[in-house]
Amino acid sequence: MSRIIGIDLGTSTSEAACIVNGAPKLIPNTLGKCITPSVVHIAEDGGILVGESAAEYLFTRPDCTFMEVKRLTGSGEILRAHGKEYSPEEIQSMLLRYLAGCAETWLGEKISRAVITVPAYFTDAQRRATAKAGELAALNVERILNEPTAAALDYGLANLKECRNVLVYDLGGGTLDVTVLELFEGVIDVKASRGNNHLGGKDFDEIIMAALADSGGDERARMRLKKAAEDCKIALSTGEAYQVSLPFLLTAKDGKPISVEKTVSRAEFEVWIREKVESTREPMLTALSDAGLSPADMDVILLVGGSTRIPCVRRLVEESMSAASQSLVDPDLTVARGAAIQAGLLEGSIADGDLVLTDVCPYTLGIASMHEGLYDDRLLFDPIILRNTTIPAEKSKLYHPFTDFQTSVTIEAYQGDSSDIEDNEKLGEVHLTGIPPARRGKEPIEVVFAYDINGILQVKASVVSTGKNISADINTTGVKPRPALDLTKWESANGARQYRPAIRKAEKKIAEGYDENGDLQIVVRRIKEALLLEKGQQAASLRNDLLELLELMK
């Protein structure tokens, strides 16, 4: 069988690696570089360009040049070029095929197998879409691997004898993951993961762009603004100021050219992005809480992803953990290296037993179940596999048809953490027929959820009395992941004014260090979410909880 390569399929850049002489080695692209921009250009004749050569067309042909497609993974959105339609998975497959081709050239052999990394907080739909992209690229995807876990593998291979608690803070171009794990003499045991699939360097770029100019719908001007914003962000990671110069960016209505000349200071930039950076504190504290650990228990803090080079991001992590982060892995390359290590474990080029890996399910998985209420009946979310359960996992529960003599049921699978079905994401459904007619509560149905090592769900259901059953992979094609709420806009929500004093008081307490367990941050976040979702009753109940917490801290 062919060698297995590891691929970090990133929002902004992508990398490939493999095991050479027992160690991970980055694979150079056609330009001899190990980092490839995640950009694809489709020419009129159907020709495909990938990487730096494709990125050159962002300014001249943005209509048929695609970047940051990872944000659309599993969304079902349609991309268009030259009158043809493409799914995000098809565009991703072009990038994967290019990276595999580079590996074939460098290794001198056919490559048809890969380990592909995804954010730990990717949904079932997004994982399936990533696997589909690999299939379209003629790759057998041997494993879908969580990015923070890949980074931990990279660190673990070099520190096999250590016994440490590790926090991986992974902030890349488009996603945030926080993973807490234990390293024990070559065993990497993932304890908990939290994250945000809609937060990363891309969002910081857009904040800078908005501060510089309004592109007015001109796509070429927008691309120039974005490039200037990226350059500015990168420069401010090491410098105190950056001069943005964009001559003749736009043409005004009177025909006069509009140029942008602005000096941006690091302090100014940090003010602009403060709220988004601050929003990453809560996932850290929640992941620690889920793992049953505190910041004081952490021995190693690994920073992964290019956005962790931003000084205020680094400071926030260190303040939250009350410890200095350590430059123990390369933030840009460690995920690809870890993917290669996983590939090596699968193909046998790294000895079995040198590293043992356990991972977790990042979401709670369950079904919609009808419950009888005092005044009415309603659907509620009933968990089957709890968040941060070690995978692979298989769990089952018994249910009953809700009405008398019911002969079929539809089992709807969801992921999320709310008892309210509408707050969670529907993954799909299966339909079970042939239930013997009986009075309610007399005919049990067993529902089994099986969650595999790639983070993909299978649902089984059977009639206990007859053995009649159905088993299906939940088809999440086209299921659009629920977008993360922009909590920075909570004050513009209806009724937000009456919550402002309590929230401001809580945020002051948080800043002063009174929220060691993160309880205030969690309740504040939930109030903001409830306001943005126009759930006034829920927000009011949470405000009472917040006021009680504040009273206890007096």
WONORHU-V909232 format. One record per residue. N is the residue number from 1. RES is the residue in one letter. NEAR is the number of other ideal C-beta (glycine too) atoms within 10 Angstrom. Layout:
n=N res=RES near=NEAR
n=N res=RES near=NEAR
This chain:
n=1 res=M near=7
n=2 res=S near=14
n=3 res=R near=20
n=4 res=I near=27
n=5 res=I near=30
n=6 res=G near=33
n=7 res=I near=30
n=8 res=D near=31
n=9 res=L near=27
n=10 res=G near=28
n=11 res=T near=22
n=12 res=S near=23
n=13 res=T near=21
n=14 res=S near=27
n=15 res=E near=26
n=16 res=A near=29
n=17 res=A near=29
n=18 res=C near=26
n=19 res=I near=23
n=20 res=V near=14
n=21 res=N near=6
n=22 res=G near=11
n=23 res=A near=14
n=24 res=P near=25
n=25 res=K near=16
n=26 res=L near=20
n=27 res=I near=25
n=28 res=P near=16
n=29 res=N near=24
n=30 res=T near=15
n=31 res=L near=11
n=32 res=G near=7
n=33 res=K near=15
n=34 res=C near=18
n=35 res=I near=21
n=36 res=T near=26
n=37 res=P near=20
n=38 res=S near=26
n=39 res=V near=25
n=40 res=V near=27
n=41 res=H near=24
n=42 res=I near=24
n=43 res=A near=14
n=44 res=E near=10
n=45 res=D near=6
n=46 res=G near=9
n=47 res=G near=8
n=48 res=I near=14
n=49 res=L near=18
n=50 res=V near=25
n=51 res=G near=24
n=52 res=E near=15
n=53 res=S near=13
n=54 res=A near=25
n=55 res=A near=20
n=56 res=E near=14
n=57 res=Y near=20
n=58 res=L near=21
n=59 res=F near=16
n=60 res=T near=11
n=61 res=R near=19
n=62 res=P near=18
n=63 res=D near=13
n=64 res=C near=17
n=65 res=T near=21
n=66 res=F near=24
n=67 res=M near=22
n=68 res=E near=18
n=69 res=V near=26
n=70 res=K near=30
n=71 res=R near=19
n=72 res=L near=21
n=73 res=T near=29
n=74 res=G near=25
n=75 res=S near=18
n=76 res=G near=16
n=77 res=E near=14
n=78 res=I near=10
n=79 res=L near=17
n=80 res=R near=11
n=81 res=A near=19
n=82 res=H near=12
n=83 res=G near=6
n=84 res=K near=11
n=85 res=E near=9
n=86 res=Y near=20
n=87 res=S near=23
n=88 res=P near=24
n=89 res=E near=24
n=90 res=E near=17
n=91 res=I near=25
n=92 res=Q near=28
n=93 res=S near=21
n=94 res=M near=21
n=95 res=L near=27
n=96 res=L near=26
n=97 res=R near=18
n=98 res=Y near=22
n=99 res=L near=28
n=100 res=A near=23
n=101 res=G near=16
n=102 res=C near=23
n=103 res=A near=24
n=104 res=E near=17
n=105 res=T near=14
n=106 res=W near=19
n=107 res=L near=16
n=108 res=G near=7
n=109 res=E near=11
n=110 res=K near=11
n=111 res=I near=23
n=112 res=S near=16
n=113 res=R near=20
n=114 res=A near=27
n=115 res=V near=30
n=116 res=I near=28
n=117 res=T near=28
n=118 res=V near=26
n=119 res=P near=28
n=120 res=A near=30
n=121 res=Y near=26
n=122 res=F near=27
n=123 res=T near=25
n=124 res=D near=25
n=125 res=A near=25
n=126 res=Q near=25
n=127 res=R near=23
n=128 res=R near=26
n=129 res=A near=28
n=130 res=T near=26
n=131 res=A near=20
n=132 res=K near=20
n=133 res=A near=27
n=134 res=G near=26
n=135 res=E near=14
n=136 res=L near=17
n=137 res=A near=24
n=138 res=A near=12
n=139 res=L near=24
n=140 res=N near=12
n=141 res=V near=20
n=142 res=E near=19
n=143 res=R near=20
n=144 res=I near=21
n=145 res=L near=28
n=146 res=N near=29
n=147 res=E near=30
n=148 res=P near=33
n=149 res=T near=28
n=150 res=A near=29
n=151 res=A near=34
n=152 res=A near=30
n=153 res=L near=27
n=154 res=D near=27
n=155 res=Y near=25
n=156 res=G near=26
n=157 res=L near=22
n=158 res=A near=13
n=159 res=N near=16
n=160 res=L near=12
n=161 res=K near=8
n=162 res=E near=15
n=163 res=C near=11
n=164 res=R near=14
n=165 res=N near=20
n=166 res=V near=25
n=167 res=L near=29
n=168 res=V near=29
n=169 res=Y near=28
n=170 res=D near=30
n=171 res=L near=28
n=172 res=G near=27
n=173 res=G near=23
n=174 res=G near=25
n=175 res=T near=29
n=176 res=L near=27
n=177 res=D near=29
n=178 res=V near=28
n=179 res=T near=31
n=180 res=V near=28
n=181 res=L near=31
n=182 res=E near=19
n=183 res=L near=22
n=184 res=F near=15
n=185 res=E near=11
n=186 res=G near=16
n=187 res=V near=15
n=188 res=I near=21
n=189 res=D near=16
n=190 res=V near=25
n=191 res=K near=21
n=192 res=A near=22
n=193 res=S near=30
n=194 res=R near=24
n=195 res=G near=26
n=196 res=N near=22
n=197 res=N near=24
n=198 res=H near=18
n=199 res=L near=22
n=200 res=G near=27
n=201 res=G near=27
n=202 res=K near=22
n=203 res=D near=17
n=204 res=F near=24
n=205 res=D near=22
n=206 res=E near=13
n=207 res=I near=17
n=208 res=I near=25
n=209 res=M near=20
n=210 res=A near=13
n=211 res=A near=15
n=212 res=L near=19
n=213 res=A near=20
n=214 res=D near=13
n=215 res=S near=18
n=216 res=G near=13
n=217 res=G near=7
n=218 res=D near=15
n=219 res=E near=14
n=220 res=R near=16
n=221 res=A near=22
n=222 res=R near=19
n=223 res=M near=20
n=224 res=R near=22
n=225 res=L near=25
n=226 res=K near=21
n=227 res=K near=16
n=228 res=A near=23
n=229 res=A near=23
n=230 res=E near=18
n=231 res=D near=14
n=232 res=C near=24
n=233 res=K near=22
n=234 res=I near=15
n=235 res=A near=17
n=236 res=L near=23
n=237 res=S near=17
n=238 res=T near=9
n=239 res=G near=11
n=240 res=E near=9
n=241 res=A near=14
n=242 res=Y near=19
n=243 res=Q near=10
n=244 res=V near=19
n=245 res=S near=11
n=246 res=L near=18
n=247 res=P near=10
n=248 res=F near=11
n=249 res=L near=21
n=250 res=L near=19
n=251 res=T near=13
n=252 res=A near=9
n=253 res=K near=6
n=254 res=D near=5
n=255 res=G near=6
n=256 res=K near=9
n=257 res=P near=10
n=258 res=I near=15
n=259 res=S near=12
n=260 res=V near=17
n=261 res=E near=10
n=262 res=K near=16
n=263 res=T near=11
n=264 res=V near=21
n=265 res=S near=13
n=266 res=R near=18
n=267 res=A near=11
n=268 res=E near=14
n=269 res=F near=24
n=270 res=E near=16
n=271 res=V near=11
n=272 res=W near=15
n=273 res=I near=19
n=274 res=R near=13
n=275 res=E near=13
n=276 res=K near=19
n=277 res=V near=20
n=278 res=E near=18
n=279 res=S near=20
n=280 res=T near=21
n=281 res=R near=19
n=282 res=E near=22
n=283 res=P near=23
n=284 res=M near=24
n=285 res=L near=23
n=286 res=T near=21
n=287 res=A near=28
n=288 res=L near=26
n=289 res=S near=17
n=290 res=D near=18
n=291 res=A near=22
n=292 res=G near=10
n=293 res=L near=17
n=294 res=S near=16
n=295 res=P near=17
n=296 res=A near=11
n=297 res=D near=14
n=298 res=M near=19
n=299 res=D near=14
n=300 res=V near=19
n=301 res=I near=22
n=302 res=L near=24
n=303 res=L near=24
n=304 res=V near=28
n=305 res=G near=30
n=306 res=G near=21
n=307 res=S near=28
n=308 res=T near=22
n=309 res=R near=18
n=310 res=I near=22
n=311 res=P near=14
n=312 res=C near=18
n=313 res=V near=24
n=314 res=R near=17
n=315 res=R near=13
n=316 res=L near=19
n=317 res=V near=23
n=318 res=E near=14
n=319 res=E near=13
n=320 res=S near=22
n=321 res=M near=20
n=322 res=S near=12
n=323 res=A near=16
n=324 res=A near=10
n=325 res=S near=18
n=326 res=Q near=12
n=327 res=S near=10
n=328 res=L near=16
n=329 res=V near=20
n=330 res=D near=15
n=331 res=P near=20
n=332 res=D near=21
n=333 res=L near=20
n=334 res=T near=29
n=335 res=V near=33
n=336 res=A near=35
n=337 res=R near=26
n=338 res=G near=33
n=339 res=A near=33
n=340 res=A near=33
n=341 res=I near=28
n=342 res=Q near=25
n=343 res=A near=26
n=344 res=G near=27
n=345 res=L near=23
n=346 res=L near=16
n=347 res=E near=18
n=348 res=G near=10
n=349 res=S near=18
n=350 res=I near=21
n=351 res=A near=10
n=352 res=D near=9
n=353 res=G near=8
n=354 res=D near=14
n=355 res=L near=20
n=356 res=V near=14
n=357 res=L near=21
n=358 res=T near=16
n=359 res=D near=24
n=360 res=V near=27
n=361 res=C near=24
n=362 res=P near=26
n=363 res=Y near=26
n=364 res=T near=19
n=365 res=L near=26
n=366 res=G near=26
n=367 res=I near=25
n=368 res=A near=17
n=369 res=S near=17
n=370 res=M near=16
n=371 res=H near=11
n=372 res=E near=9
n=373 res=G near=9
n=374 res=L near=4
n=375 res=Y near=5
n=376 res=D near=6
n=377 res=D near=9
n=378 res=R near=11
n=379 res=L near=15
n=380 res=L near=15
n=381 res=F near=22
n=382 res=D near=17
n=383 res=P near=19
n=384 res=I near=22
n=385 res=I near=20
n=386 res=L near=16
n=387 res=R near=19
n=388 res=N near=21
n=389 res=T near=17
n=390 res=T near=12
n=391 res=I near=19
n=392 res=P near=14
n=393 res=A near=17
n=394 res=E near=14
n=395 res=K near=16
n=396 res=S near=13
n=397 res=K near=15
n=398 res=L near=9
n=399 res=Y near=17
n=400 res=H near=17
n=401 res=P near=23
n=402 res=F near=15
n=403 res=T near=9
n=404 res=D near=11
n=405 res=F near=12
n=406 res=Q near=14
n=407 res=T near=14
n=408 res=S near=10
n=409 res=V near=20
n=410 res=T near=12
n=411 res=I near=21
n=412 res=E near=19
n=413 res=A near=24
n=414 res=Y near=23
n=415 res=Q near=26
n=416 res=G near=22
n=417 res=D near=13
n=418 res=S near=15
n=419 res=S near=13
n=420 res=D near=14
n=421 res=I near=19
n=422 res=E near=11
n=423 res=D near=17
n=424 res=N near=20
n=425 res=E near=17
n=426 res=K near=18
n=427 res=L near=23
n=428 res=G near=19
n=429 res=E near=16
n=430 res=V near=21
n=431 res=H near=11
n=432 res=L near=20
n=433 res=T near=11
n=434 res=G near=11
n=435 res=I near=20
n=436 res=P near=12
n=437 res=P near=11
n=438 res=A near=16
n=439 res=R near=11
n=440 res=R near=13
n=441 res=G near=10
n=442 res=K near=12
n=443 res=E near=20
n=444 res=P near=15
n=445 res=I near=20
n=446 res=E near=14
n=447 res=V near=23
n=448 res=V near=16
n=449 res=F near=22
n=450 res=A near=18
n=451 res=Y near=22
n=452 res=D near=17
n=453 res=I near=14
n=454 res=N near=20
n=455 res=G near=26
n=456 res=I near=16
n=457 res=L near=23
n=458 res=Q near=16
n=459 res=V near=23
n=460 res=K near=18
n=461 res=A near=22
n=462 res=S near=18
n=463 res=V near=21
n=464 res=V near=12
n=465 res=S near=13
n=466 res=T near=11
n=467 res=G near=7
n=468 res=K near=15
n=469 res=N near=15
n=470 res=I near=15
n=471 res=S near=12
n=472 res=A near=15
n=473 res=D near=15
n=474 res=I near=23
n=475 res=N near=13
n=476 res=T near=25
n=477 res=T near=13
n=478 res=G near=12
n=479 res=V near=21
n=480 res=K near=14
n=481 res=P near=23
n=482 res=R near=15
n=483 res=P near=10
n=484 res=A near=16
n=485 res=L near=17
n=486 res=D near=15
n=487 res=L near=18
n=488 res=T near=14
n=489 res=K near=13
n=490 res=W near=21
n=491 res=E near=12
n=492 res=S near=9
n=493 res=A near=18
n=494 res=N near=9
n=495 res=G near=11
n=496 res=A near=17
n=497 res=R near=9
n=498 res=Q near=10
n=499 res=Y near=22
n=500 res=R near=11
n=501 res=P near=11
n=502 res=A near=19
n=503 res=I near=20
n=504 res=R near=11
n=505 res=K near=15
n=506 res=A near=23
n=507 res=E near=15
n=508 res=K near=11
n=509 res=K near=17
n=510 res=I near=18
n=511 res=A near=11
n=512 res=E near=9
n=513 res=G near=9
n=514 res=Y near=13
n=515 res=D near=21
n=516 res=E near=12
n=517 res=N near=11
n=518 res=G near=22
n=519 res=D near=18
n=520 res=L near=23
n=521 res=Q near=23
n=522 res=I near=18
n=523 res=V near=23
n=524 res=V near=26
n=525 res=R near=20
n=526 res=R near=19
n=527 res=I near=26
n=528 res=K near=24
n=529 res=E near=20
n=530 res=A near=23
n=531 res=L near=26
n=532 res=L near=18
n=533 res=L near=15
n=534 res=E near=11
n=535 res=K near=18
n=536 res=G near=13
n=537 res=Q near=8
n=538 res=Q near=18
n=539 res=A near=23
n=540 res=A near=14
n=541 res=S near=14
n=542 res=L near=23
n=543 res=R near=20
n=544 res=N near=11
n=545 res=D near=14
n=546 res=L near=21
n=547 res=L near=15
n=548 res=E near=11
n=549 res=L near=19
n=550 res=L near=17
n=551 res=E near=8
n=552 res=L near=8
n=553 res=M near=14
n=554 res=K near=4
